[in-house]
Amino acid sequence: QTGEETFFKIKRSTKMSKVFATYAGRKGVQEGSIRFLLDGERIPGDATPKTLELEDQDQIDCMLEQTGGSF
């Protein structure tokens, strides 16, 4: 939401759920309140950089989950 970048150096076999938990902890937010997207698609926690075919400097977007309401 703020446009800031956070970098992680991880093994290609690391589950993304570990990255998500670390990111949430660093930012002081609940892990369930944020969503991680690669090319607009939500990333499952059991995915790895290898299964996602990530390369160095690839960008993952993080969004706060917003619950919509109506008037």
C-alpha positions as CSV (number, residue, x, y, z in Angstrom):
1,Q,0.0,0.0,0.0
2,T,2.9,2.3,0.7
3,G,5.0,1.4,-2.4
4,E,8.0,0.4,-0.3
5,E,10.1,-2.6,-1.3
6,T,11.2,-5.5,0.9
7,F,13.8,-8.0,-0.3
8,F,14.2,-11.6,0.6
9,K,17.0,-14.0,-0.2
10,I,15.6,-17.6,0.0
11,K,16.4,-21.0,-1.3
12,R,14.4,-22.3,-4.3
13,S,12.9,-25.0,-2.1
14,T,11.6,-22.6,0.6
15,K,7.8,-22.7,1.0
16,M,6.3,-19.3,0.3
17,S,4.3,-19.6,3.6
18,K,7.5,-19.1,5.4
19,V,8.2,-15.9,3.5
20,F,4.6,-14.7,4.1
21,A,4.9,-15.3,7.8
22,T,8.3,-13.5,8.0
23,Y,7.0,-10.5,6.0
24,A,3.9,-10.2,8.2
25,G,6.0,-10.3,11.3
26,R,8.3,-7.6,10.0
27,K,5.4,-5.4,9.1
28,G,3.5,-6.1,12.3
29,V,0.3,-7.3,10.6
30,Q,-1.6,-10.6,10.9
31,E,-0.6,-13.0,8.2
32,G,-4.3,-13.7,7.3
33,S,-4.9,-10.0,6.6
34,I,-2.5,-9.8,3.6
35,R,-2.5,-11.4,0.1
36,F,0.6,-12.1,-2.0
37,L,0.3,-11.9,-5.8
38,L,2.5,-12.8,-8.7
39,D,1.4,-11.4,-12.0
40,G,-2.0,-10.7,-10.5
41,E,-2.5,-14.3,-9.3
42,R,-2.6,-15.2,-5.6
43,I,0.3,-17.3,-4.5
44,P,-0.5,-20.5,-2.5
45,G,1.5,-21.0,0.7
46,D,2.8,-24.4,-0.4
47,A,4.4,-23.0,-3.5
48,T,8.1,-22.6,-3.8
49,P,10.3,-20.2,-5.9
50,K,11.1,-23.3,-8.0
51,T,7.4,-24.2,-8.7
52,L,6.6,-20.6,-9.4
53,E,9.6,-20.4,-11.7
54,L,10.8,-17.2,-9.9
55,E,14.1,-15.6,-11.0
56,D,16.3,-13.1,-9.2
57,Q,14.7,-9.7,-8.9
58,D,11.2,-11.0,-9.6
59,Q,8.5,-9.0,-7.8
60,I,5.7,-10.3,-5.7
61,D,2.9,-7.8,-4.8
62,C,1.5,-7.7,-1.3
63,M,-2.0,-6.3,-0.6
64,L,-3.9,-5.8,2.5
65,E,-7.1,-7.7,2.2
66,Q,-10.1,-5.4,2.1
67,T,-13.5,-6.5,2.9
68,G,-16.0,-4.7,0.8
69,G,-19.3,-3.4,2.1
70,S,-22.3,-1.8,0.6
71,F,-24.4,1.1,1.6
